[in-house]
Amino acid sequence: MPKSKSSTEIQSMVNRRFFEVVDCLVENGTLHSLSGFAIECGLHAPRYREMRSVYGTAARKDEATARYIAVETEALYYLITRYHVSAKWLITGDGTMFE
């Protein structure tokens, strides 16, 4: 069920880094697409397409209108374990994007 409250500053920053790294993985050919990543990991692709319009680099919607306020833990887990994304960078923004 979508949440109706707004995201915290930390959630917003993690959401933005999530889309930044997914875009990087698509650009370098590691991932085919955001939807492909979601499907591969058993996540709900429409959720992530909608969140991209709020938190992605080319965001078109305001956070106040977001139905989904946080990337699921499973999505973060798969980026870290399958694609060697730095957990520290993903959560805090410190360090490098990849291990």
VOPAGU-2260 file (C-alpha; in pm, 1 decimal, decimal comma):
REM VOPAGU-2260
SITE   aa  ch    i         X         Y         Z
SITE  MET   A    0       0,0       0,0       0,0
SITE  PRO   A    1     146,8     338,7     -94,6
SITE  LYS   A    2     232,1     576,7     186,2
SITE  SER   A    3      74,9     920,9     205,4
SITE  LYS   A    4     331,0    1089,6     430,1
SITE  SER   A    5     639,3    1267,1     300,3
SITE  SER   A    6     986,4    1119,3     300,2
SITE  THR   A    7    1256,0    1224,2     543,6
SITE  GLU   A    8    1567,9    1404,1     423,3
SITE  ILE   A    9    1768,7    1083,5     462,9
SITE  GLN   A   10    1515,6     878,0     266,9
SITE  SER   A   11    1518,9    1135,6     -12,6
SITE  MET   A   12    1899,1    1126,8     -33,2
SITE  VAL   A   13    1906,1     743,5     -40,3
SITE  ASN   A   14    1631,6     743,1    -305,1
SITE  ARG   A   15    1831,2     984,3    -521,6
SITE  ARG   A   16    2151,3     779,5    -486,5
SITE  PHE   A   17    1955,5     464,7    -576,1
SITE  PHE   A   18    1845,8     617,1    -906,6
SITE  GLU   A   19    2191,5     764,6    -966,0
SITE  VAL   A   20    2357,2     423,2    -938,7
SITE  VAL   A   21    2088,3     246,8   -1142,8
SITE  ASP   A   22    2136,3     507,5   -1418,2
SITE  CYS   A   23    2512,7     449,3   -1401,3
SITE  LEU   A   24    2465,7      72,3   -1431,5
SITE  VAL   A   25    2234,4     120,2   -1731,0
SITE  GLU   A   26    2477,0     362,0   -1898,2
SITE  ASN   A   27    2770,8     121,7   -1862,5
SITE  GLY   A   28    2563,3    -171,8   -1991,6
SITE  THR   A   29    2554,8    -371,1   -1667,6
SITE  LEU   A   30    2176,4    -331,2   -1644,3
SITE  HIS   A   31    1937,0    -314,3   -1936,8
SITE  SER   A   32    1691,8     -79,8   -1762,3
SITE  LEU   A   33    1536,1      21,6   -1432,2
SITE  SER   A   34    1233,7    -196,4   -1508,0
SITE  GLY   A   35    1461,7    -486,3   -1596,2
SITE  PHE   A   36    1638,5    -450,1   -1260,9
SITE  ALA   A   37    1307,5    -444,7   -1075,3
SITE  ILE   A   38    1173,9    -750,2   -1255,3
SITE  GLU   A   39    1503,6    -940,6   -1215,7
SITE  CYS   A   40    1493,0    -877,3    -840,2
SITE  GLY   A   41    1122,4    -954,2    -797,1
SITE  LEU   A   42    1031,6    -591,9    -725,2
SITE  HIS   A   43     727,5    -399,5    -848,7
SITE  ALA   A   44     856,9    -220,1   -1160,7
SITE  PRO   A   45     574,6      40,9   -1178,2
SITE  ARG   A   46     667,6     156,4    -825,6
SITE  TYR   A   47    1023,5     231,9    -935,4
SITE  ARG   A   48     919,2     398,5   -1260,8
SITE  GLU   A   49     689,7     626,1   -1060,4
SITE  MET   A   50     956,8     695,2    -798,1
SITE  ARG   A   51    1205,1     785,8   -1073,5
SITE  SER   A   52     974,1    1070,6   -1177,6
SITE  VAL   A   53    1016,4    1213,5    -825,9
SITE  TYR   A   54    1371,1    1116,0    -724,4
SITE  GLY   A   55    1553,7    1045,2   -1050,3
SITE  THR   A   56    1801,4    1280,6   -1217,1
SITE  ALA   A   57    1533,5    1405,9   -1456,6
SITE  ALA   A   58    1258,9    1430,1   -1191,0
SITE  ARG   A   59     934,8    1580,7   -1314,3
SITE  LYS   A   60     720,2    1559,7   -1001,1
SITE  ASP   A   61     742,1    1718,8    -657,8
SITE  GLU   A   62     816,9    1497,8    -356,6
SITE  ALA   A   63     495,7    1617,5    -192,4
SITE  THR   A   64     298,2    1430,2    -461,8
SITE  ALA   A   65     489,8    1101,8    -425,4
SITE  ARG   A   66     287,8     791,1    -349,4
SITE  TYR   A   67     601,8     593,5    -267,4
SITE  ILE   A   68     846,0     757,7     -30,2
SITE  ALA   A   69    1129,8     506,9       7,3
SITE  VAL   A   70    1319,7     253,3    -196,9
SITE  GLU   A   71    1259,3     -93,8     -56,7
SITE  THR   A   72    1534,4    -260,3     143,7
SITE  GLU   A   73    1535,9    -547,8    -106,6
SITE  ALA   A   74    1631,4    -308,5    -389,3
SITE  LEU   A   75    1924,8    -176,3    -188,2
SITE  TYR   A   76    2029,0    -530,7     -96,8
SITE  TYR   A   77    2039,4    -639,6    -462,2
SITE  LEU   A   78    2244,7    -338,1    -566,1
SITE  ILE   A   79    2495,7    -412,0    -291,7
SITE  THR   A   80    2519,7    -789,9    -336,5
SITE  ARG   A   81    2478,9    -832,6    -712,9
SITE  TYR   A   82    2636,7    -512,7    -844,6
SITE  HIS   A   83    2897,3    -437,0    -576,2
SITE  VAL   A   84    2754,4     -96,4    -494,5
SITE  SER   A   85    2908,5      43,1    -177,4
SITE  ALA   A   86    2657,3      17,5     107,6
SITE  LYS   A   87    2830,0     307,9     279,6
SITE  TRP   A   88    2794,4     528,8     -27,6
SITE  LEU   A   89    2434,3     422,3     -88,6
SITE  ILE   A   90    2324,9     505,0     266,3
SITE  THR   A   91    2552,5     798,2     358,4
SITE  GLY   A   92    2689,0     935,5      30,9
SITE  ASP   A   93    3044,7     895,4     165,9
SITE  GLY   A   94    3315,6     717,4     -28,8
SITE  THR   A   95    3285,7     577,6    -381,0
SITE  MET   A   96    2979,9     440,0    -557,6
SITE  PHE   A   97    3131,5      95,2    -614,3
SITE  GLU   A   98    3344,9    -128,8    -393,8
